[in-house]
């Protein structure tokens, strides 16, 4: 069972995409379409554009991007490390239950850990 856990490496690096998704593009097209239809029917821009509310939305978006994006990046990084940590927690007691050599456990742990963070207990 320890070999089975050691061979499972569920860490995947996913690149963050900065392109607009289809739903946001659809909403933008519909919004501009409604405003254009209102202009064609003879309405004015004051019925659709309110400067104070635009400033509130813009200023709210800026703090949200300053706080939420770094927090989301940190949470995503921690969630990517979670399977690795849970595998390590399972490997120790399983190795003890099977009465395996501790040096073997060290080799198994080093096989799933990144090369920059090796376990060096018996050196």
GROMACS elastic network, one bead per residue, 0.5 to 0.9 nm:
[ bonds ]
;  ai    aj funct       b0    kb
    1     5     6  0.63460   500
    1     6     6  0.85914   500
    1    91     6  0.85766   500
    1    94     6  0.76401   500
    1    95     6  0.89248   500
    2     5     6  0.51726   500
    2     6     6  0.60596   500
    2     7     6  0.86024   500
    2    90     6  0.83358   500
    2    91     6  0.58531   500
    2    92     6  0.87976   500
    2    94     6  0.65877   500
    2    95     6  0.67542   500
    2   105     6  0.87169   500
    2   108     6  0.80395   500
    3     7     6  0.60898   500
    3     8     6  0.87327   500
    3    91     6  0.89675   500
    3   108     6  0.76790   500
    4     7     6  0.53283   500
    4     8     6  0.65931   500
    5     8     6  0.53153   500
    5     9     6  0.82651   500
    5    87     6  0.64501   500
    5    88     6  0.86970   500
    5    90     6  0.81671   500
    5    91     6  0.71564   500
    6     9     6  0.74688   500
    6    87     6  0.76599   500
    6    88     6  0.86746   500
    6    91     6  0.78711   500
    6   108     6  0.61851   500
    6   109     6  0.74348   500
    6   111     6  0.70532   500
    6   112     6  0.60932   500
    7   111     6  0.84274   500
    7   112     6  0.76249   500
    8    87     6  0.85812   500
    8   112     6  0.82501   500
    9    12     6  0.85342   500
    9    83     6  0.83436   500
    9    84     6  0.74965   500
    9   112     6  0.70140   500
   10    80     6  0.84868   500
   10    83     6  0.66807   500
   10    84     6  0.74669   500
   11    80     6  0.62241   500
   11    81     6  0.72373   500
   11    83     6  0.74562   500
   11    84     6  0.74263   500
   12    80     6  0.73855   500
   13    80     6  0.81381   500
   17    20     6  0.85253   500
   20    23     6  0.83105   500
   20    24     6  0.64909   500
   20    25     6  0.67445   500
   21    24     6  0.56568   500
   21    25     6  0.64878   500
   21    26     6  0.88418   500
   22    25     6  0.50880   500
   22    26     6  0.60885   500
   22    27     6  0.86659   500
   23    26     6  0.50554   500
   23    27     6  0.62487   500
   23    28     6  0.86956   500
   24    27     6  0.51285   500
   24    28     6  0.62579   500
   24    29     6  0.86840   500
   25    28     6  0.51510   500
   25    29     6  0.62292   500
   25    30     6  0.86570   500
   26    29     6  0.51551   500
   26    30     6  0.61489   500
   26    31     6  0.85565   500
   27    30     6  0.51212   500
   27    31     6  0.60296   500
   27    32     6  0.85814   500
   28    31     6  0.51179   500
   28    32     6  0.61542   500
   28    33     6  0.83978   500
   29    32     6  0.53119   500
   29    33     6  0.60210   500
   29    34     6  0.87173   500
   30    34     6  0.62213   500
   30    35     6  0.87361   500
   31    34     6  0.52393   500
   31    35     6  0.63886   500
   31    36     6  0.86205   500
   32    35     6  0.51403   500
   32    36     6  0.60135   500
   32    37     6  0.84888   500
   33    36     6  0.50712   500
   33    37     6  0.60520   500
   33    38     6  0.85863   500
   34    37     6  0.50782   500
   34    38     6  0.62283   500
   34    39     6  0.87431   500
   35    38     6  0.50724   500
   35    39     6  0.63317   500
   35    40     6  0.87265   500
   35    45     6  0.82331   500
   35    48     6  0.72518   500
   36    39     6  0.50879   500
   36    40     6  0.62483   500
   36    41     6  0.86531   500
   37    40     6  0.50665   500
   37    41     6  0.61669   500
   37    42     6  0.87007   500
   37    43     6  0.89301   500
   38    41     6  0.50682   500
   38    42     6  0.63241   500
   38    43     6  0.53972   500
   38    44     6  0.76730   500
   38    45     6  0.86701   500
   38    48     6  0.89175   500
   39    42     6  0.51538   500
   39    43     6  0.52288   500
   39    44     6  0.64812   500
   39    45     6  0.76600   500
   40    43     6  0.75055   500
   43    46     6  0.85530   500
   43    47     6  0.73968   500
   44    47     6  0.60151   500
   44    48     6  0.77235   500
   45    48     6  0.54798   500
   45    49     6  0.59095   500
   45    50     6  0.88082   500
   46    49     6  0.53002   500
   46    50     6  0.65746   500
   47    50     6  0.76425   500
   49    53     6  0.82843   500
   49    54     6  0.76196   500
   50    53     6  0.55636   500
   50    54     6  0.62799   500
   50    55     6  0.88708   500
   51    54     6  0.50502   500
   51    55     6  0.62489   500
   51    56     6  0.87074   500
   52    55     6  0.51226   500
   52    56     6  0.62539   500
   52    57     6  0.87479   500
   53    57     6  0.62418   500
   53    58     6  0.86303   500
   54    57     6  0.52017   500
   54    58     6  0.61983   500
   54    59     6  0.86010   500
   55    58     6  0.51178   500
   55    59     6  0.59831   500
   55    60     6  0.83256   500
   56    59     6  0.52553   500
   56    60     6  0.59238   500
   56    61     6  0.84734   500
   57    60     6  0.50874   500
   57    61     6  0.60858   500
   57    62     6  0.87620   500
   58    61     6  0.51071   500
   58    62     6  0.63865   500
   59    62     6  0.52810   500
   59    63     6  0.67774   500
   59    64     6  0.87488   500
   60    63     6  0.56837   500
   60    64     6  0.62342   500
   60    65     6  0.87554   500
   61    64     6  0.50629   500
   61    65     6  0.61643   500
   61    66     6  0.86344   500
   62    65     6  0.52556   500
   62    66     6  0.62717   500
   62    67     6  0.88029   500
   63    67     6  0.60740   500
   63    68     6  0.80908   500
   64    67     6  0.53117   500
   64    68     6  0.53694   500
   64    69     6  0.74889   500
   65    68     6  0.54750   500
   65    69     6  0.53499   500
   65    70     6  0.80115   500
   66    69     6  0.63464   500
   66    70     6  0.70690   500
   67    70     6  0.60995   500
   67    71     6  0.64612   500
   67    72     6  0.88238   500
   68    71     6  0.50993   500
   68    72     6  0.59422   500
   68    73     6  0.85515   500
   69    72     6  0.50516   500
   69    73     6  0.61525   500
   69    74     6  0.86580   500
   70    73     6  0.50578   500
   70    74     6  0.62454   500
   70    75     6  0.86720   500
   71    74     6  0.51504   500
   71    75     6  0.62078   500
   71    76     6  0.85896   500
   72    75     6  0.50830   500
   72    76     6  0.60515   500
   72    77     6  0.85684   500
   73    76     6  0.51276   500
   73    77     6  0.62043   500
   73    78     6  0.86594   500
   74    77     6  0.51504   500
   74    78     6  0.62020   500
   74    79     6  0.86117   500
   75    78     6  0.50807   500
   75    79     6  0.60637   500
   75    80     6  0.85815   500
   76    79     6  0.51222   500
   76    80     6  0.62370   500
   76    81     6  0.88318   500
   77    80     6  0.51718   500
   77    81     6  0.65524   500
   77    82     6  0.89486   500
   78    81     6  0.51711   500
   78    82     6  0.63292   500
   79    82     6  0.51219   500
   79    83     6  0.77956   500
   80    83     6  0.68758   500
   80    84     6  0.80075   500
   81    84     6  0.54076   500
   81    85     6  0.63841   500
   81    86     6  0.88404   500
   82    85     6  0.51651   500
   82    86     6  0.61768   500
   82    87     6  0.86161   500
   83    86     6  0.51360   500
   83    87     6  0.61379   500
   83    88     6  0.86676   500
   84    87     6  0.51655   500
   84    88     6  0.63379   500
   84    89     6  0.87892   500
   84   112     6  0.77234   500
   84   113     6  0.78524   500
   85    88     6  0.51019   500
   85    89     6  0.62974   500
   85    90     6  0.87874   500
   86    89     6  0.50311   500
   86    90     6  0.63259   500
   86    91     6  0.87037   500
   87    90     6  0.51712   500
   87    91     6  0.61329   500
   87    92     6  0.89837   500
   87   112     6  0.88948   500
   88    91     6  0.51415   500
   88    92     6  0.66255   500
   88   109     6  0.69855   500
   88   112     6  0.85509   500
   88   113     6  0.89653   500
   89    92     6  0.59625   500
   89    93     6  0.74210   500
   90    93     6  0.60300   500
   90    94     6  0.62210   500
   90    95     6  0.86610   500
   91    94     6  0.51804   500
   91    95     6  0.59894   500
   91    96     6  0.86186   500
   91   105     6  0.77035   500
   91   108     6  0.83694   500
   91   109     6  0.79604   500
   92    95     6  0.52875   500
   92    96     6  0.63334   500
   92    97     6  0.87067   500
   92   105     6  0.72313   500
   92   109     6  0.89431   500
   93    97     6  0.60128   500
   93    98     6  0.85891   500
   94    97     6  0.50621   500
   94    98     6  0.62667   500
   94    99     6  0.85645   500
   94   100     6  0.89609   500
   95    98     6  0.51887   500
   95    99     6  0.61258   500
   95   100     6  0.55034   500
   95   101     6  0.80391   500
   95   102     6  0.79758   500
   95   104     6  0.86873   500
   95   105     6  0.66314   500
   96   100     6  0.62776   500
   96   101     6  0.85223   500
   96   102     6  0.82961   500
   96   105     6  0.89888   500
   97   100     6  0.78794   500
   99   102     6  0.86543   500
  100   103     6  0.84739   500
  100   104     6  0.69135   500
  100   105     6  0.74189   500
  101   104     6  0.52953   500
  101   105     6  0.67828   500
  101   106     6  0.89719   500
  102   105     6  0.50056   500
  102   106     6  0.62860   500
  102   107     6  0.87141   500
  102   122     6  0.89401   500
  103   107     6  0.62737   500
  103   108     6  0.86675   500
  103   121     6  0.85110   500
  103   122     6  0.72102   500
  104   107     6  0.50355   500
  104   108     6  0.62097   500
  104   109     6  0.86114   500
  105   109     6  0.60915   500
  105   110     6  0.85102   500
  106   109     6  0.51476   500
  106   110     6  0.61453   500
  106   111     6  0.86047   500
  106   118     6  0.89030   500
  106   119     6  0.64137   500
  106   120     6  0.75877   500
  106   121     6  0.75504   500
  106   122     6  0.83534   500
  107   110     6  0.50968   500
  107   111     6  0.61855   500
  107   119     6  0.83119   500
  108   111     6  0.50643   500
  108   112     6  0.67806   500
  108   113     6  0.88218   500
  109   112     6  0.55284   500
  109   113     6  0.61138   500
  109   118     6  0.79384   500
  109   119     6  0.70572   500
  110   113     6  0.51173   500
  110   114     6  0.75622   500
  110   115     6  0.75880   500
  110   117     6  0.81480   500
  110   118     6  0.54437   500
  110   119     6  0.60806   500
  110   120     6  0.88036   500
  111   114     6  0.79952   500
  111   115     6  0.84916   500
  111   118     6  0.87344   500
  112   115     6  0.88264   500
  113   116     6  0.81422   500
  113   117     6  0.64779   500
  113   118     6  0.64957   500
  113   119     6  0.83741   500
  114   117     6  0.56153   500
  114   118     6  0.70140   500
  115   118     6  0.59676   500
  119   122     6  0.88135   500
  120   123     6  0.58012   500
